[in-house]
Amino acid sequence: MKYNIFNSITTWSLKKRITRINSFFKDPVNIQNNVLKKLIEKAKDTEWGKKHRFKSIKNYEEFKSIVPIVKYENITNYIQKMKEGKPDVLWPGNISFFAKSSGTTNDRSKYIPITNESLNHSHLRAGKDMLSIYINLFPDSKIFNGKSLMVGGSKSLGKERNYIVGDLSSILISNLPIWTTFMRTPSIETALMSDWEKKMEKIADEAIDQNISSMSGVPSWTMVLLRKVLQKTGKSKICEVWPNLELYMHGGISMQPYKKEFDEVIGKKINYLEIYNASEGFFGIQNYLDDSSLLLMLDYGIFYEFIPIVNNEQKVDKITSIEGVKLNVNYAMVISTNGGLWRYNIGDTIIFTSLKPYKIKISGRTKHFINAFGEELMVSNTDLAIQIACEKMKCKIKDYTAAPKFLKNSSGCHEWIIDFEKIPENKELFTDLLDKEIRAINSDYDAKRYKDILLKKPIIHFCDNNFFYEWLKKNKKIGGQNKVPRLSNSRDKLEDLLKYL
């Protein structure tokens, strides 16, 4: 009975938040301009604000002309000062939390400042908005009658002991309101374990006997957990363990290659809701289940700019706010945030699918593409192609990576390593089919494949023994923030993997 009452009260409260979200439809440009104005006013007396004359900036055009676009490497000295406890550097006051992000297995970690404002007005607000959108789509949902299973990261004290460092999910978990303790699992102690193999065991043990109604996490790790639950319970489908499961909220990597496997492992129809969050901020939420585009969240203390990408070159002189973006153009995203990041090129690329309201799809990373032969291949292309190929061949993948291979006479091909849950019976046919699907999706790739003159048929290495997981484990990179890049214009990572193969 108490859960029914709690479900009713929580549902009623969250439904009301949709009014604010709907304001994105009506006045998006003014919302963003106000965000920029507040950010500049808040940080005008910081070291960064003084250096870049924030007090003199009156509008976006002045902001754009005075403040430089930066990458992480350009602000490492500022980050170090903040870690050492110096106040008012990039954002007012001292910074207590830093999200450690190693992204796609780079050796050098990034430390992204998490301020009180970015924590409360971006990341935690987004959690409520995500549920508000879902509840308004499904007003009769019983999601709060059960618990939410969260697959999160780990936390450890920083070396100077002035701050706490961990991946973003661990920082969020450790700062959730106390009342969420009754709505979520696993325990905070388990969620913050740093040993991911032991953590999966412990989460499964704690969650098996719970009434799980929703899940959230990165698809790859969530699938590891679901299979662990089936192994421990002896059940064939997750719906036999958690019959009231109705929602999976996911982000971090594309769901496309995993969707079929999730459907089969869960064993019943549930709803999937995609989000777009990163250590640097929370950016988008899927607001309709039949449209995979993400609503760009405009009032989280993040001001957006977009650099058009032409022939894989960023046209910085054409940078624009949301007011000047166009549909179906590949953009690199630049953000200024209440976490103290100023005109920060986040490294993600997006495409606008709607301008009323502003909705986006993630197309890849500025570094994660293959363009060795003019093919301009993006992760969004290969994710879709491999999903279609797997459906047609009745096989399942866990993950993949690909890079160019250079052959004689200025020709070449793409070399792949694919880790399968279920390897296709006919490997040659799968290779042909994947090649065909990429050609159908990407006209530049298709043109370069013409009569095998420039690009030859791809080479695929077929694996089925948790290859990427074991490689990450060997290199001590197991964890939610570490992943192998799906596409790379360089062979460095692929060569490393081929040695292990």
C-alpha positions in Angstrom: 0.0 0.0 0.0 2.8 2.5 0.9 4.4 2.0 -2.5 1.0 2.7 -4.3 0.7 5.9 -2.3 4.3 6.9 -3.0 3.8 6.1 -6.7 0.7 8.3 -6.9 2.4 11.3 -5.1 5.6 11.0 -7.1 3.8 10.7 -10.4 1.7 13.7 -9.7 4.7 15.8 -8.7 6.8 14.8 -11.8 3.9 15.4 -14.2 3.9 19.1 -13.4 7.5 19.5 -14.5 6.5 19.0 -18.2 5.3 22.6 -18.3 8.8 23.9 -18.0 10.1 21.4 -20.5 7.5 22.5 -23.0 8.8 26.0 -22.8 11.7 24.8 -25.0 9.2 24.7 -27.8 8.1 28.3 -27.5 11.1 30.5 -26.8 14.3 28.5 -27.2 16.6 31.4 -28.4 15.7 33.6 -25.5 16.1 30.8 -23.0 19.7 30.2 -24.3 20.5 33.9 -24.4 19.4 34.1 -20.7 21.6 31.1 -19.9 24.6 32.8 -21.4 23.9 36.1 -19.6 23.6 34.3 -16.2 26.8 32.3 -16.8 28.8 35.4 -17.6 27.4 37.4 -14.7 28.2 34.5 -12.3 31.8 34.0 -13.4 32.8 37.6 -14.1 35.1 37.8 -11.0 36.8 34.4 -11.6 40.3 34.2 -13.0 38.9 33.2 -16.4 36.3 35.9 -16.3 38.8 38.6 -15.6 41.2 37.4 -18.2 38.5 37.4 -20.9 36.7 40.7 -19.8 33.4 39.1 -18.9 32.2 42.4 -17.3 32.3 44.0 -20.8 30.4 41.3 -22.6 26.8 42.2 -23.4 25.8 39.6 -26.0 26.7 36.4 -27.9 28.6 38.2 -30.6 30.9 39.9 -28.1 31.3 36.6 -26.2 32.2 34.8 -29.4 34.8 37.5 -30.4 36.5 37.7 -27.0 36.5 34.1 -25.5 38.5 31.5 -27.3 37.3 28.0 -28.2 39.2 25.4 -26.1 39.9 21.8 -25.7 40.8 20.0 -22.4 44.6 20.4 -23.1 44.1 24.2 -23.2 42.7 24.4 -19.6 44.8 21.8 -17.8 46.7 24.4 -15.8 43.3 25.9 -14.6 42.0 22.5 -13.7 45.2 21.8 -11.7 44.8 25.0 -9.7 41.2 24.0 -8.9 42.4 20.5 -7.8 45.0 22.2 -5.5 42.2 24.1 -3.8 42.5 27.5 -5.3 39.0 29.2 -5.5 37.5 31.3 -8.2 39.4 29.9 -11.1 36.9 28.8 -13.8 33.9 29.1 -11.5 33.2 30.9 -8.2 34.3 29.1 -5.0 36.1 25.9 -4.4 35.4 22.7 -6.4 34.8 19.5 -4.3 34.2 17.0 -7.1 36.0 16.1 -10.3 34.6 13.6 -12.7 37.5 11.5 -14.0 36.8 10.6 -17.6 39.2 8.4 -19.6 36.7 8.1 -22.4 37.9 5.7 -25.1 40.8 4.1 -23.3 43.2 7.1 -23.7 46.1 6.9 -21.3 45.6 10.5 -20.1 42.6 11.0 -17.9 40.5 14.2 -17.9 39.3 15.8 -14.7 36.1 17.6 -15.3 35.0 20.0 -12.5 31.5 19.3 -11.0 30.2 22.3 -9.3 27.1 22.6 -7.0 25.3 24.3 -9.9 26.2 21.7 -12.5 25.3 18.9 -10.1 21.9 20.2 -9.0 20.8 22.3 -12.0 22.0 20.0 -14.8 22.7 16.4 -13.8 20.2 15.9 -11.0 17.5 18.1 -12.6 17.8 16.0 -15.7 17.0 12.8 -13.7 13.7 14.3 -12.7 13.0 15.7 -16.2 13.7 12.3 -17.6 11.1 10.7 -15.3 8.7 13.6 -16.0 8.8 13.0 -19.7 8.2 9.2 -19.2 5.3 9.7 -16.7 3.6 12.1 -19.2 4.0 9.6 -21.9 2.7 6.8 -19.7 0.4 8.4 -17.1 -0.7 5.0 -15.7 2.9 3.8 -15.2 3.6 1.9 -11.9 7.3 2.6 -12.1 7.5 3.9 -8.6 5.9 0.8 -7.1 9.2 -0.9 -7.7 12.9 0.0 -7.5 15.3 1.4 -10.1 18.4 -0.6 -10.8 21.4 1.7 -11.4 24.7 0.4 -12.9 27.2 3.1 -11.7 30.8 3.8 -11.3 33.4 4.0 -8.5 34.7 6.8 -6.3 38.1 7.5 -4.6 39.7 10.4 -2.9 42.0 12.6 -4.9 45.8 12.6 -4.2 45.7 16.1 -2.5 42.6 15.1 -0.5 41.0 18.5 -1.2 38.5 16.9 -3.6 36.7 13.7 -4.5 37.3 12.1 -7.8 35.4 9.4 -9.6 33.4 8.7 -12.7 30.3 10.8 -13.1 27.8 8.1 -12.2 29.6 7.6 -8.8 29.5 11.3 -8.0 25.8 11.4 -8.9 25.0 8.3 -6.8 26.8 9.7 -3.8 24.8 13.0 -4.0 21.3 11.6 -4.6 18.7 12.9 -2.2 18.2 10.7 0.8 14.6 9.8 -0.2 15.9 8.1 -3.3 17.4 5.4 -1.1 14.0 3.8 -0.9 13.6 3.8 -4.7 16.9 2.5 -5.9 19.3 -0.5 -5.7 22.1 -1.5 -5.2 23.4 0.0 -2.0 25.7 2.9 -2.2 28.5 0.8 -0.9 28.1 -1.7 -3.7 27.5 1.0 -6.3 30.8 2.6 -5.5 32.9 -0.5 -5.6 35.9 0.0 -7.9 36.4 -3.7 -8.8 33.9 -4.0 -11.7 33.9 -7.8 -11.7 33.1 -8.1 -8.0 30.7 -5.2 -8.4 28.6 -7.1 -11.0 28.4 -10.1 -8.7 27.3 -8.0 -5.7 24.8 -5.9 -7.7 23.2 -9.1 -9.0 23.0 -10.6 -5.5 21.4 -7.5 -4.1 18.9 -7.0 -7.0 17.7 -10.5 -7.6 15.0 -10.5 -4.9 14.0 -6.9 -5.5 10.9 -5.7 -7.4 12.8 -4.0 -10.2 10.6 -1.7 -12.4 13.3 0.3 -14.2 17.0 0.1 -15.0 19.6 2.7 -16.1 23.2 2.4 -17.3 25.5 1.9 -20.2 24.1 -0.9 -22.5 27.3 -3.0 -22.5 27.7 -3.2 -18.7 23.9 -3.6 -18.2 23.9 -6.6 -20.4 26.8 -8.1 -18.4 24.7 -7.7 -15.3 21.5 -9.2 -16.8 23.4 -12.3 -17.9 24.9 -12.6 -14.4 21.4 -12.4 -13.0 20.1 -15.2 -15.3 23.2 -17.3 -14.4 22.6 -16.9 -10.7 18.8 -17.5 -10.8 18.8 -20.3 -13.4 16.0 -18.4 -15.3 15.9 -18.1 -19.0 14.5 -14.6 -19.2 14.8 -11.5 -17.1 11.0 -11.0 -17.0 10.8 -14.2 -14.9 13.0 -12.5 -12.3 11.6 -9.0 -12.5 8.1 -9.3 -14.0 7.3 -5.6 -13.3 10.3 -4.2 -15.3 8.9 -1.6 -17.7 11.7 0.9 -18.5 15.4 1.0 -19.4 17.1 4.4 -19.5 20.4 4.2 -21.4 23.2 6.4 -22.7 26.9 6.5 -23.3 27.0 4.4 -26.4 24.5 3.6 -29.1 21.8 1.1 -28.3 21.3 0.0 -31.9 23.7 -3.0 -31.8 22.3 -4.2 -28.5 18.5 -3.7 -28.9 17.7 -7.1 -30.3 19.8 -8.8 -27.6 18.1 -6.8 -24.8 14.6 -7.8 -26.2 15.6 -11.5 -26.2 17.2 -11.5 -22.8 14.4 -9.5 -21.1 11.8 -11.7 -22.7 8.9 -9.1 -22.8 8.2 -5.7 -24.3 9.6 -2.8 -22.2 10.1 0.8 -23.0 13.6 2.3 -23.9 14.4 5.9 -23.2 17.7 7.3 -24.5 19.6 10.1 -22.8 22.7 12.2 -23.7 24.8 13.0 -20.7 28.6 13.3 -20.1 30.9 14.4 -17.4 30.7 17.9 -18.9 26.9 18.1 -18.6 23.5 16.7 -19.4 22.4 17.6 -22.9 19.4 15.6 -24.2 16.5 13.4 -23.5 14.3 11.3 -25.8 10.8 12.7 -25.4 8.9 10.4 -27.7 9.4 6.6 -27.8 8.7 6.4 -31.6 11.3 9.1 -32.3 14.9 8.3 -31.3 15.9 12.0 -31.6 16.8 13.7 -28.3 15.2 17.0 -27.1 18.1 19.4 -26.5 17.7 20.6 -22.9 18.1 24.3 -23.0 17.9 25.5 -19.3 20.4 23.3 -17.5 23.0 26.1 -17.3 24.6 25.1 -20.6 25.0 27.5 -23.5 25.5 25.7 -26.8 27.4 26.5 -30.0 27.8 24.4 -33.1 30.7 24.2 -35.6 29.7 22.8 -39.0 31.9 19.9 -40.2 32.7 19.8 -43.9 34.9 17.0 -45.3 35.8 16.2 -41.7 37.1 19.7 -41.1 35.6 21.9 -38.5 34.7 25.3 -40.0 35.3 27.3 -36.9 34.5 30.6 -38.7 31.0 29.4 -39.3 30.3 28.6 -35.6 26.7 29.5 -34.5 24.3 29.4 -31.6 21.1 27.4 -31.9 19.6 30.3 -33.7 21.7 29.6 -36.9 21.8 25.8 -37.0 20.3 23.8 -40.0 18.9 20.4 -40.4 21.0 17.4 -41.3 24.4 19.2 -41.0 27.1 17.5 -39.0 28.2 19.8 -36.2 30.9 19.6 -33.5 29.3 20.7 -30.2 30.8 23.5 -28.1 29.6 24.3 -24.6 29.8 26.9 -21.9 28.6 25.6 -18.6 27.8 26.1 -14.9 30.6 23.6 -14.3 33.2 26.3 -15.4 33.8 25.1 -18.9 34.0 28.0 -21.4 33.5 27.5 -25.2 34.7 23.9 -24.6 34.8 21.6 -27.7 33.4 18.5 -26.1 34.5 16.2 -29.0 31.0 15.0 -29.9 29.3 15.5 -33.2 25.5 15.8 -33.6 22.9 16.4 -36.3 19.7 18.4 -35.9 16.6 16.4 -36.8 14.2 19.2 -35.8 14.3 22.9 -35.2 10.8 23.2 -33.6 11.7 22.1 -31.0 15.5 21.6 -31.3 16.1 17.9 -31.4 19.4 16.1 -32.2 21.0 12.8 -32.9 24.5 11.9 -31.8 26.5 11.2 -35.0 29.8 10.3 -33.4 33.0 11.8 -32.1 35.2 14.4 -33.7 38.1 11.9 -33.4 36.0 8.7 -34.1 35.6 8.4 -37.8 37.4 6.8 -40.8 38.3 9.1 -43.6 41.5 7.6 -44.9 40.1 7.4 -48.5 37.5 10.1 -48.5 34.8 7.8 -47.3 33.7 10.0 -44.3 32.4 7.1 -42.3 30.8 7.9 -39.0 29.9 5.8 -36.0 26.2 6.4 -36.6 26.7 4.8 -40.1 28.4 1.7 -38.8 26.1 1.2 -35.8 23.1 1.1 -38.1 24.8 -1.1 -40.7 25.9 -3.7 -38.2 22.5 -3.8 -36.5 20.8 -4.5 -39.9 23.5 -7.1 -40.8 23.1 -8.9 -37.4 19.3 -9.0 -37.8 19.5 -10.5 -41.2 22.1 -13.1 -40.3 20.5 -13.9 -36.9 23.7 -13.2 -35.0 24.5 -10.9 -32.0 27.4 -8.6 -31.3 28.9 -7.3 -28.1 31.1 -4.6 -29.6 33.4 -3.7 -32.5 36.2 -1.5 -33.7 37.5 -0.7 -37.1 40.3 1.2 -38.7 41.8 1.7 -42.3 44.3 -0.7 -43.8 46.5 0.6 -46.5 47.3 -1.7 -49.4 49.4 -1.4 -52.6 48.7 1.1 -55.4 47.1 3.7 -53.0 44.2 1.4 -52.3 43.0 0.0 -49.0 40.2 -1.4 -47.0 38.7 -1.3 -43.5 39.8 -3.8 -41.0 37.4 -4.8 -38.2 37.4 -6.7 -35.0 33.9 -7.7 -34.0 33.2 -9.4 -30.6 30.1 -11.6 -31.0 27.6 -13.0 -28.5 26.6 -15.3 -31.3 28.9 -15.6 -34.4 27.2 -15.8 -37.8 27.3 -19.2 -39.4 28.5 -17.9 -42.7 31.3 -15.4 -42.0 31.9 -14.5 -45.7 28.2 -13.8 -46.2 28.2 -11.6 -43.1 31.2 -9.6 -44.4 29.5 -9.1 -47.7 26.3 -8.0 -46.1 27.9 -5.5 -43.7 29.8 -4.0 -46.6 26.5 -3.8 -48.6 24.7 -2.1 -45.7 27.4 0.5 -45.2 27.3 1.2 -48.9 23.6 1.7 -48.8 23.9 4.1 -45.8 27.0 6.1 -46.8 27.2 7.3 -50.4 30.9 8.4 -50.0 31.9 4.9 -48.9 29.9 3.4 -51.7 31.7 5.7 -54.3 35.1 4.6 -52.9 34.1 1.0 -53.1 33.2 1.2 -56.8 34.7 -1.8 -58.6 37.2 -2.3 -55.7 39.4 0.4 -57.3 40.1 2.5 -54.1 38.4 0.6 -51.3 38.4 -3.2 -51.2 36.0 -5.4 -49.3 36.5 -5.1 -45.5 38.5 -7.6 -43.5 36.7 -8.8 -40.4 38.2 -10.7 -37.4 35.5 -12.7 -35.7 35.7 -13.1 -31.9 33.4 -14.7 -29.4 35.2 -14.9 -26.1 34.6 -11.5 -24.5 37.5 -10.2 -26.4 37.2 -6.5 -25.7 36.3 -7.1 -22.0 39.4 -9.3 -21.6 41.6 -6.8 -23.3 40.3 -4.0 -21.1 40.8 -6.3 -18.1 44.4 -7.1 -19.1 45.1 -3.3 -19.5 43.4 -2.5 -16.1 40.7 -0.4 -17.9 37.6 -2.2 -16.8 34.9 0.3 -15.8 32.0 2.3 -17.2 34.1 5.2 -18.5 36.5 3.0 -20.5 35.6 1.8 -24.0 37.3 0.8 -27.2 36.7 3.4 -30.0 34.4 1.9 -32.6 36.0 3.8 -35.4 39.5 5.3 -35.7 41.3 7.0 -38.5 44.6 5.7 -37.0 45.6 2.1 -36.7 47.3 2.5 -33.3 44.6 1.0 -31.2 43.7 -1.7 -33.7 47.3 -2.8 -33.9 47.4 -3.1 -30.1 44.2 -5.2 -30.2 45.5 -7.4 -33.1 48.6 -8.3 -31.0 46.3 -9.4 -28.2 44.1 -11.3 -30.7 
